[in-house]
Amino acid sequence: MTGPIFPRINDTARAALPSILSRWLPDGVREGHEWVALNPTRADSKRGSFKVNLKTGRWSDFATGDRGGDPVSLAAYLFNLKQHEAARQMAVMLGISDTL
């Protein structure tokens, strides 16, 4: 899976990001244009350092320095997947399976 499919997956995911994040990071809360949640990849006990921009999909854990620029990279990070694996799973989840 290469080429224009990554932008298509990310664009589609950005349009549905609030509902996706409420499933992936259910402890999170919306603060303006950001989803602020506990980071499930580490022993995080207080919301505030792990944030996802709801418009762009950019995300960061300010406590560890981990960050990415789009929903596919977030899925790869959260679920310990390679980028292409995360993109494939997101495409299926978003109903973009005609490109696989």
MMTF fields as JSON, N, C-alpha, C and O atoms, coordinates in Angstrom:
{
  "mmtfVersion": "1.0.0",
  "mmtfProducer": "UNKNOWN",
  "numBonds": 399,
  "numAtoms": 400,
  "numGroups": 100,
  "numChains": 1,
  "numModels": 1,
  "chainsPerModel": [1],
  "groupsPerChain": [100],
  "chainIdList": ["A"],
  "bondAtomList": [4, 2, 8, 6, 12, 10, 16, 14, 20, 18, 24, 22, 28, 26, 32, 30, 36, 34, 40, 38, 44, 42, 48, 46, 52, 50, 56, 54, 60, 58, 64, 62, 68, 66, 72, 70, 76, 74, 80, 78, 84, 82, 88, 86, 92, 90, 96, 94, 100, 98, 104, 102, 108, 106, 112, 110, 116, 114, 120, 118, 124, 122, 128, 126, 132, 130, 136, 134, 140, 138, 144, 142, 148, 146, 152, 150, 156, 154, 160, 158, 164, 162, 168, 166, 172, 170, 176, 174, 180, 178, 184, 182, 188, 186, 192, 190, 196, 194, 200, 198, 204, 202, 208, 206, 212, 210, 216, 214, 220, 218, 224, 222, 228, 226, 232, 230, 236, 234, 240, 238, 244, 242, 248, 246, 252, 250, 256, 254, 260, 258, 264, 262, 268, 266, 272, 270, 276, 274, 280, 278, 284, 282, 288, 286, 292, 290, 296, 294, 300, 298, 304, 302, 308, 306, 312, 310, 316, 314, 320, 318, 324, 322, 328, 326, 332, 330, 336, 334, 340, 338, 344, 342, 348, 346, 352, 350, 356, 354, 360, 358, 364, 362, 368, 366, 372, 370, 376, 374, 380, 378, 384, 382, 388, 386, 392, 390, 396, 394],
  "bondOrderList": [1, 1, 1, 1, 1, 1, 1, 1, 1, 1, 1, 1, 1, 1, 1, 1, 1, 1, 1, 1, 1, 1, 1, 1, 1, 1, 1, 1, 1, 1, 1, 1, 1, 1, 1, 1, 1, 1, 1, 1, 1, 1, 1, 1, 1, 1, 1, 1, 1, 1, 1, 1, 1, 1, 1, 1, 1, 1, 1, 1, 1, 1, 1, 1, 1, 1, 1, 1, 1, 1, 1, 1, 1, 1, 1, 1, 1, 1, 1, 1, 1, 1, 1, 1, 1, 1, 1, 1, 1, 1, 1, 1, 1, 1, 1, 1, 1, 1, 1],
  "groupList": [{"groupName": "MET", "atomNameList": ["N", "CA", "C", "O"], "elementList": ["N", "C", "C", "O"], "formalChargeList": [0, 0, 0, 0], "bondAtomList": [1, 0, 2, 1, 3, 2], "bondOrderList": [1, 1, 2], "singleLetterCode": "M", "chemCompType": "L-PEPTIDE LINKING"}, {"groupName": "THR", "atomNameList": ["N", "CA", "C", "O"], "elementList": ["N", "C", "C", "O"], "formalChargeList": [0, 0, 0, 0], "bondAtomList": [1, 0, 2, 1, 3, 2], "bondOrderList": [1, 1, 2], "singleLetterCode": "T", "chemCompType": "L-PEPTIDE LINKING"}, {"groupName": "GLY", "atomNameList": ["N", "CA", "C", "O"], "elementList": ["N", "C", "C", "O"], "formalChargeList": [0, 0, 0, 0], "bondAtomList": [1, 0, 2, 1, 3, 2], "bondOrderList": [1, 1, 2], "singleLetterCode": "G", "chemCompType": "PEPTIDE LINKING"}, {"groupName": "PRO", "atomNameList": ["N", "CA", "C", "O"], "elementList": ["N", "C", "C", "O"], "formalChargeList": [0, 0, 0, 0], "bondAtomList": [1, 0, 2, 1, 3, 2], "bondOrderList": [1, 1, 2], "singleLetterCode": "P", "chemCompType": "L-PEPTIDE LINKING"}, {"groupName": "ILE", "atomNameList": ["N", "CA", "C", "O"], "elementList": ["N", "C", "C", "O"], "formalChargeList": [0, 0, 0, 0], "bondAtomList": [1, 0, 2, 1, 3, 2], "bondOrderList": [1, 1, 2], "singleLetterCode": "I", "chemCompType": "L-PEPTIDE LINKING"}, {"groupName": "PHE", "atomNameList": ["N", "CA", "C", "O"], "elementList": ["N", "C", "C", "O"], "formalChargeList": [0, 0, 0, 0], "bondAtomList": [1, 0, 2, 1, 3, 2], "bondOrderList": [1, 1, 2], "singleLetterCode": "F", "chemCompType": "L-PEPTIDE LINKING"}, {"groupName": "ARG", "atomNameList": ["N", "CA", "C", "O"], "elementList": ["N", "C", "C", "O"], "formalChargeList": [0, 0, 0, 0], "bondAtomList": [1, 0, 2, 1, 3, 2], "bondOrderList": [1, 1, 2], "singleLetterCode": "R", "chemCompType": "L-PEPTIDE LINKING"}, {"groupName": "ASN", "atomNameList": ["N", "CA", "C", "O"], "elementList": ["N", "C", "C", "O"], "formalChargeList": [0, 0, 0, 0], "bondAtomList": [1, 0, 2, 1, 3, 2], "bondOrderList": [1, 1, 2], "singleLetterCode": "N", "chemCompType": "L-PEPTIDE LINKING"}, {"groupName": "ASP", "atomNameList": ["N", "CA", "C", "O"], "elementList": ["N", "C", "C", "O"], "formalChargeList": [0, 0, 0, 0], "bondAtomList": [1, 0, 2, 1, 3, 2], "bondOrderList": [1, 1, 2], "singleLetterCode": "D", "chemCompType": "L-PEPTIDE LINKING"}, {"groupName": "ALA", "atomNameList": ["N", "CA", "C", "O"], "elementList": ["N", "C", "C", "O"], "formalChargeList": [0, 0, 0, 0], "bondAtomList": [1, 0, 2, 1, 3, 2], "bondOrderList": [1, 1, 2], "singleLetterCode": "A", "chemCompType": "L-PEPTIDE LINKING"}, {"groupName": "LEU", "atomNameList": ["N", "CA", "C", "O"], "elementList": ["N", "C", "C", "O"], "formalChargeList": [0, 0, 0, 0], "bondAtomList": [1, 0, 2, 1, 3, 2], "bondOrderList": [1, 1, 2], "singleLetterCode": "L", "chemCompType": "L-PEPTIDE LINKING"}, {"groupName": "SER", "atomNameList": ["N", "CA", "C", "O"], "elementList": ["N", "C", "C", "O"], "formalChargeList": [0, 0, 0, 0], "bondAtomList": [1, 0, 2, 1, 3, 2], "bondOrderList": [1, 1, 2], "singleLetterCode": "S", "chemCompType": "L-PEPTIDE LINKING"}, {"groupName": "TRP", "atomNameList": ["N", "CA", "C", "O"], "elementList": ["N", "C", "C", "O"], "formalChargeList": [0, 0, 0, 0], "bondAtomList": [1, 0, 2, 1, 3, 2], "bondOrderList": [1, 1, 2], "singleLetterCode": "W", "chemCompType": "L-PEPTIDE LINKING"}, {"groupName": "VAL", "atomNameList": ["N", "CA", "C", "O"], "elementList": ["N", "C", "C", "O"], "formalChargeList": [0, 0, 0, 0], "bondAtomList": [1, 0, 2, 1, 3, 2], "bondOrderList": [1, 1, 2], "singleLetterCode": "V", "chemCompType": "L-PEPTIDE LINKING"}, {"groupName": "GLU", "atomNameList": ["N", "CA", "C", "O"], "elementList": ["N", "C", "C", "O"], "formalChargeList": [0, 0, 0, 0], "bondAtomList": [1, 0, 2, 1, 3, 2], "bondOrderList": [1, 1, 2], "singleLetterCode": "E", "chemCompType": "L-PEPTIDE LINKING"}, {"groupName": "HIS", "atomNameList": ["N", "CA", "C", "O"], "elementList": ["N", "C", "C", "O"], "formalChargeList": [0, 0, 0, 0], "bondAtomList": [1, 0, 2, 1, 3, 2], "bondOrderList": [1, 1, 2], "singleLetterCode": "H", "chemCompType": "L-PEPTIDE LINKING"}, {"groupName": "LYS", "atomNameList": ["N", "CA", "C", "O"], "elementList": ["N", "C", "C", "O"], "formalChargeList": [0, 0, 0, 0], "bondAtomList": [1, 0, 2, 1, 3, 2], "bondOrderList": [1, 1, 2], "singleLetterCode": "K", "chemCompType": "L-PEPTIDE LINKING"}, {"groupName": "TYR", "atomNameList": ["N", "CA", "C", "O"], "elementList": ["N", "C", "C", "O"], "formalChargeList": [0, 0, 0, 0], "bondAtomList": [1, 0, 2, 1, 3, 2], "bondOrderList": [1, 1, 2], "singleLetterCode": "Y", "chemCompType": "L-PEPTIDE LINKING"}, {"groupName": "GLN", "atomNameList": ["N", "CA", "C", "O"], "elementList": ["N", "C", "C", "O"], "formalChargeList": [0, 0, 0, 0], "bondAtomList": [1, 0, 2, 1, 3, 2], "bondOrderList": [1, 1, 2], "singleLetterCode": "Q", "chemCompType": "L-PEPTIDE LINKING"}],
  "groupTypeList": [0, 1, 2, 3, 4, 5, 3, 6, 4, 7, 8, 1, 9, 6, 9, 9, 10, 3, 11, 4, 10, 11, 6, 12, 10, 3, 8, 2, 13, 6, 14, 2, 15, 14, 12, 13, 9, 10, 7, 3, 1, 6, 9, 8, 11, 16, 6, 2, 11, 5, 16, 13, 7, 10, 16, 1, 2, 6, 12, 11, 8, 5, 9, 1, 2, 8, 6, 2, 2, 8, 3, 13, 11, 10, 9, 9, 17, 10, 5, 7, 10, 16, 18, 15, 14, 9, 9, 6, 18, 0, 9, 13, 0, 10, 2, 4, 11, 8, 1, 10],
  "groupIdList": [1, 2, 3, 4, 5, 6, 7, 8, 9, 10, 11, 12, 13, 14, 15, 16, 17, 18, 19, 20, 21, 22, 23, 24, 25, 26, 27, 28, 29, 30, 31, 32, 33, 34, 35, 36, 37, 38, 39, 40, 41, 42, 43, 44, 45, 46, 47, 48, 49, 50, 51, 52, 53, 54, 55, 56, 57, 58, 59, 60, 61, 62, 63, 64, 65, 66, 67, 68, 69, 70, 71, 72, 73, 74, 75, 76, 77, 78, 79, 80, 81, 82, 83, 84, 85, 86, 87, 88, 89, 90, 91, 92, 93, 94, 95, 96, 97, 98, 99, 100],
  "secStructList": [7, 7, 6, 6, 2, 2, 2, 2, 2, 2, 2, 2, 2, 2, 2, 6, 2, 2, 2, 2, 2, 2, 2, 2, 1, 6, 6, 7, 3, 3, 3, 6, 6, 3, 3, 3, 3, 7, 7, 6, 6, 6, 6, 7, 7, 1, 6, 6, 1, 3, 3, 3, 3, 6, 6, 6, 7, 7, 3, 3, 3, 6, 6, 6, 7, 7, 3, 3, 1, 1, 2, 2, 2, 2, 2, 2, 2, 2, 6, 6, 7, 7, 2, 2, 2, 2, 2, 2, 2, 2, 2, 2, 2, 6, 6, 7, 4, 4, 4, 7],
  "xCoordList": [0.86, 0.0, 0.903, 1.575, 0.909, 1.729, 0.982, -0.181, 1.661, 1.091, -0.018, 0.055, -1.054, -2.1, -3.041, -3.907, -2.898, -3.815, -3.6, -4.57, -2.345, -2.104, -2.818, -3.506, -2.68, -3.424, -4.932, -5.621, -5.446, -6.895, -7.339, -8.369, -6.575, -6.91, -6.847, -7.76, -5.775, -5.633, -6.727, -7.264, -7.07, -8.14, -9.476, -10.214, -9.773, -11.027, -11.036, -12.053, -9.903, -9.809, -9.939, -10.591, -9.324, -9.428, -10.882, -11.27, -11.674, -13.086, -13.863, -14.886, -13.375, -14.062, -13.251, -13.536, -12.256, -11.314, -11.95, -11.551, -12.908, -13.488, -14.074, -13.88, -14.777, -15.36, -14.293, -14.397, -13.279, -12.187, -11.45, -11.181, -11.126, -10.377, -11.188, -10.627, -12.486, -13.297, -13.275, -13.509, -12.996, -12.851, -11.43, -11.23, -10.44, -9.053, -8.556, -7.774, -9.015, -8.563, -9.797, -10.055, -10.562, -11.858, -11.787, -12.801, -10.634, -10.507, -10.269, -10.199, -10.145, -9.821, -10.992, -12.156, -10.634, -11.621, -11.226, -10.049, -12.241, -11.99, -11.684, -12.439, -10.579, -10.209, -9.91, -8.816, -10.885, -10.722, -10.589, -11.486, -9.464, -9.21, -8.33, -7.734, -8.246, -7.395, -8.158, -9.101, -7.717, -8.182, -7.054, -5.933, -7.332, -6.326, -6.658, -7.753, -5.7, -5.972, -4.739, -3.646, -4.943, -3.822, -3.18, -3.869, -1.873, -1.179, -1.213, -0.593, -1.929, -2.048, -0.787, -0.74, 0.237, 1.47, 2.468, 3.533, 2.121, 3.017, 2.163, 0.943, 2.812, 2.11, 1.796, 2.466, 0.781, 0.369, -0.763, -1.725, -0.656, -1.674, -2.42, -3.37, -1.994, -2.633, -2.734, -1.747, -3.953, -4.145, -3.412, -3.295, -2.931, -2.314, -1.107, -0.86, -0.351, 0.849, 0.623, 1.432, -0.449, -0.71, -1.899, -3.018, -1.633, -2.671, -2.694, -1.67, -3.899, -4.101, -4.867, -5.902, -4.371, -5.063, -6.208, -5.981, -7.426, -8.608, -8.767, -9.512, -8.097, -8.191, -7.123, -7.402, -5.906, -4.795, -4.444, -3.891, -4.764, -4.364, -2.962, -2.512, -2.264, -0.937, -1.099, -2.063, -0.157, -0.25, 1.128, 2.156, 1.123, 2.384, 2.195, 1.165, 3.2, 3.306, 4.444, 5.62, 4.078, 5.056, 5.943, 6.982, 5.56, 6.38, 7.512, 8.576, 7.28, 8.286, 8.934, 10.009, 8.283, 8.796, 8.281, 8.607, 7.481, 6.884, 5.882, 5.123, 5.882, 4.937, 4.793, 5.603, 3.725, 3.479, 2.587, 2.021, 2.467, 1.781, 0.424, -0.188, -0.073, -1.352, -1.988, -1.349, -3.255, -3.952, -3.314, -3.334, -2.747, -2.113, -0.929, -0.756, -0.12, 1.027, 0.555, 1.207, -0.561, -1.113, -1.551, -1.257, -2.244, -2.668, -1.454, -1.447, -0.433, 0.78, 1.4, 1.827, 1.445, 2.023, 1.182, 1.716, -0.104, -0.967, -1.049, -1.111, -1.05, -1.281, -0.026, -0.091, 1.138, 2.429, 2.448, 2.8, 2.063, 2.021, 3.001, 3.409, 3.377, 4.132, 3.147, 1.941, 3.665, 2.802, 1.854, 0.66, 2.372, 1.508, 0.44, -0.669, 0.77, -0.226, -1.319, -2.505, -0.91, -1.888, -2.779, -3.991, -2.186, -2.962, -3.964, -5.114, -3.543, -4.442, -5.618, -6.764, -5.348, -6.428, -7.367, -8.581, -6.805, -7.652, -8.5, -9.661, -7.941, -8.7, -9.921, -11.016, -9.729, -10.861, -11.875, -13.076, -11.385, -12.264, -13.082, -14.245, -12.469, -13.114, -13.887, -14.476, -13.883, -14.618, -13.909, -14.56, -12.599, -11.803, -11.145, -10.066, -11.764, -11.158, -11.027, -10.346, -11.662, -11.553, -10.139, -9.822, -9.289, -7.946, -6.905, -5.723, -7.317, -6.355, -6.016, -5.219],
  "yCoordList": [-1.17, 0.0, 1.228, 1.519, 1.939, 3.137, 4.194, 4.016, 5.295, 6.331, 7.104, 7.408, 7.428, 8.344, 7.753, 8.465, 6.481, 5.884, 6.428, 6.605, 6.699, 7.241, 8.575, 8.747, 9.528, 10.787, 10.577, 11.246, 9.657, 9.397, 8.846, 9.26, 7.919, 7.352, 8.444, 8.569, 9.23, 10.29, 11.336, 11.788, 11.732, 12.722, 12.205, 12.925, 10.956, 10.353, 10.229, 10.485, 9.838, 9.695, 11.047, 11.146, 12.088, 13.407, 13.865, 14.507, 13.542, 13.931, 13.224, 13.728, 12.059, 11.283, 11.203, 10.37, 12.05, 11.93, 11.968, 11.167, 12.844, 12.794, 11.424, 10.945, 10.803, 9.495, 8.402, 7.476, 8.496, 7.514, 7.612, 6.596, 8.82, 8.995, 8.605, 8.138, 8.789, 8.369, 6.846, 6.336, 6.123, 4.659, 4.271, 3.405, 4.912, 4.556, 5.051, 4.376, 6.231, 6.862, 7.285, 8.479, 6.306, 6.612, 7.454, 8.012, 7.556, 8.383, 9.853, 10.699, 10.155, 11.51, 12.474, 12.084, 13.743, 14.812, 15.822, 16.006, 16.462, 17.493, 18.798, 19.226, 19.423, 20.734, 21.607, 21.556, 22.397, 23.215, 22.343, 21.563, 22.478, 21.693, 20.482, 19.928, 20.067, 18.938, 17.882, 18.182, 16.637, 15.526, 15.26, 14.957, 15.368, 15.205, 13.919, 13.769, 12.997, 11.677, 11.132, 11.69, 10.035, 9.288, 8.534, 8.091, 8.388, 7.629, 6.157, 5.772, 5.319, 3.91, 3.093, 1.919, 3.685, 2.939, 3.017, 2.403, 3.77, 3.89, 4.049, 4.189, 4.025, 4.17, 5.652, 6.34, 6.114, 7.512, 7.611, 6.846, 8.537, 8.623, 9.953, 10.123, 10.89, 12.203, 12.735, 12.786, 13.129, 13.711, 15.045, 15.783, 15.323, 16.621, 16.575, 17.527, 15.494, 15.458, 14.782, 14.961, 14.017, 13.315, 13.984, 13.972, 14.572, 15.348, 15.042, 14.744, 15.127, 14.956, 16.171, 16.525, 16.811, 17.935, 17.378, 16.578, 17.794, 17.253, 17.735, 17.124, 18.795, 19.285, 18.662, 18.29, 18.553, 18.092, 16.629, 15.998, 16.081, 14.713, 14.626, 13.54, 15.753, 15.749, 15.392, 15.81, 14.62, 14.172, 14.222, 14.206, 14.284, 14.332, 13.884, 14.144, 13.214, 12.956, 13.851, 13.551, 14.933, 15.927, 15.42, 16.021, 14.332, 13.762, 12.902, 12.799, 12.284, 11.368, 11.888, 11.43, 12.842, 13.33, 12.557, 12.901, 11.514, 10.776, 11.679, 12.393, 11.645, 12.492, 11.989, 11.213, 12.467, 12.124, 13.155, 14.021, 13.05, 14.092, 13.752, 14.584, 12.534, 12.167, 10.992, 10.353, 10.703, 9.602, 8.228, 7.393, 7.978, 6.677, 6.49, 5.411, 7.521, 7.394, 7.211, 6.514, 7.823, 7.637, 6.189, 5.589, 5.631, 4.226, 3.304, 2.371, 3.565, 2.749, 2.815, 1.797, 4.001, 4.203, 3.517, 2.761, 3.771, 3.238, 1.719, 1.091, 1.129, -0.313, -1.09, -2.268, -0.396, -1.022, -1.721, -2.896, -0.972, -1.484, -0.734, 0.38, -1.335, -0.619, 0.313, 0.069, 1.366, 2.354, 1.701, 2.002, 0.814, 0.209, -0.686, -0.785, -1.346, -2.172, -1.29, -1.612, -0.187, 0.742, 1.32, 1.435, 1.681, 2.234, 1.208, 1.549, -0.022, -1.082, -1.277, -1.361, -1.349, -1.546, -0.343, -0.501, 0.852, 2.051, 2.106, 2.513, 1.706, 1.708, 0.806, 1.167, -0.352, -1.274, -0.643, -0.654, -0.089, 0.52, 1.666, 1.86, 2.42, 3.589, 3.266, 4.156, 1.999, 1.611, 1.989, 2.237, 2.033, 2.356, 1.087, 1.151, -0.038, -1.328, -1.572, -2.513, -0.746, -0.924, -0.641, -0.955, -0.059, 0.301, -0.702, -0.55, -1.72, -2.669, -3.747, -4.632],
  "zCoordList": [0.0, 0.0, 0.0, 0.99, -1.113, -1.222, -1.998, -2.359, -2.251, -3.102, -2.44, -1.25, -3.204, -2.727, -1.681, -1.174, -1.346, -0.376, 1.035, 1.771, 1.434, 2.777, 2.971, 3.977, 2.044, 2.217, 2.28, 3.051, 1.479, 1.488, 2.834, 3.366, 3.384, 4.691, 5.759, 6.575, 5.753, 6.75, 6.623, 7.634, 5.4, 5.209, 5.73, 6.403, 5.413, 5.874, 7.395, 8.04, 7.958, 9.414, 10.113, 11.152, 9.552, 10.176, 10.268, 11.244, 9.271, 9.275, 10.389, 10.854, 10.812, 11.852, 13.14, 14.001, 13.277, 14.392, 15.782, 16.627, 16.071, 17.425, 17.787, 18.905, 16.867, 17.187, 17.232, 18.036, 16.39, 16.424, 17.755, 18.396, 18.166, 19.41, 20.637, 21.628, 20.582, 21.728, 21.887, 22.982, 20.805, 20.89, 21.274, 22.125, 20.648, 20.903, 22.257, 22.927, 22.651, 23.899, 24.704, 24.86, 25.219, 25.83, 27.094, 27.514, 27.7, 28.907, 28.559, 29.451, 27.274, 26.846, 26.917, 27.015, 26.864, 26.847, 25.772, 25.461, 25.221, 24.234, 24.956, 25.83, 24.588, 25.101, 23.882, 23.322, 23.488, 22.284, 21.057, 20.738, 20.365, 19.15, 19.417, 18.494, 20.693, 21.038, 21.834, 22.565, 21.665, 22.486, 23.47, 23.059, 24.75, 25.796, 26.551, 27.092, 26.579, 27.144, 27.865, 27.772, 28.58, 29.115, 27.964, 27.044, 28.012, 26.978, 27.366, 28.358, 26.603, 26.969, 26.721, 27.087, 26.107, 25.837, 26.986, 26.933, 28.02, 29.178, 30.442, 30.363, 31.589, 32.865, 33.084, 33.855, 32.4, 32.475, 33.494, 33.427, 34.427, 35.469, 35.49, 36.255, 34.656, 34.662, 33.228, 32.494, 32.855, 31.525, 31.438, 32.416, 30.249, 30.029, 29.115, 28.374, 29.15, 28.325, 26.971, 26.06, 26.819, 25.558, 24.872, 25.385, 23.697, 23.018, 21.525, 20.91, 20.966, 19.532, 19.033, 19.597, 17.984, 17.374, 16.532, 15.623, 16.829, 16.163, 14.724, 13.958, 14.344, 12.967, 12.067, 10.927, 12.585, 11.754, 11.944, 11.044, 13.124, 13.442, 14.02, 14.383, 14.112, 14.735, 16.209, 16.851, 16.742, 18.119, 18.765, 18.087, 20.087, 20.81, 22.244, 22.867, 22.75, 24.177, 24.656, 24.45, 25.287, 25.706, 26.838, 27.115, 27.496, 28.558, 28.0, 28.61, 26.841, 26.284, 25.009, 24.622, 24.359, 23.083, 21.884, 20.748, 22.109, 20.995, 20.306, 20.961, 18.961, 18.225, 16.798, 16.292, 16.173, 14.786, 14.137, 14.805, 12.823, 12.083, 11.525, 10.856, 11.783, 11.171, 11.895, 12.731, 11.574, 12.243, 12.022, 12.926, 10.834, 10.597, 11.545, 12.111, 11.723, 12.633, 14.071, 14.849, 14.433, 15.773, 15.969, 17.002, 14.996, 15.096, 15.201, 16.003, 14.394, 14.454, 15.846, 16.392, 16.409, 17.738, 18.817, 19.63, 18.828, 19.883, 19.881, 20.938, 18.68, 18.575, 18.188, 17.834, 18.262, 17.997, 16.635, 16.526, 15.608, 14.243, 13.365, 13.694, 12.258, 11.235, 10.513, 10.515, 9.905, 9.253, 8.245, 8.237, 7.398, 6.379, 7.001, 6.476, 8.128, 8.812, 9.421, 9.34, 10.025, 10.609, 9.513, 9.694, 8.381, 7.267, 6.749, 6.473, 6.619, 6.13, 7.083, 6.642, 8.371, 9.345, 9.385, 9.518, 9.271, 9.262, 7.997, 8.05, 6.87, 5.626, 5.75, 5.319, 6.334, 6.539, 7.49, 7.221, 8.608, 9.598, 8.984, 9.337, 8.065, 7.469, 6.193, 5.579, 5.798, 4.601, 3.303, 2.289, 3.332, 2.149, 1.624, 1.035, 1.826, 1.503, -0.005, -0.413, -0.834, -2.277, -2.775, -3.923, -1.943, -2.37, -1.902, -2.214, -1.163, -0.603, -1.584, -1.276]
}
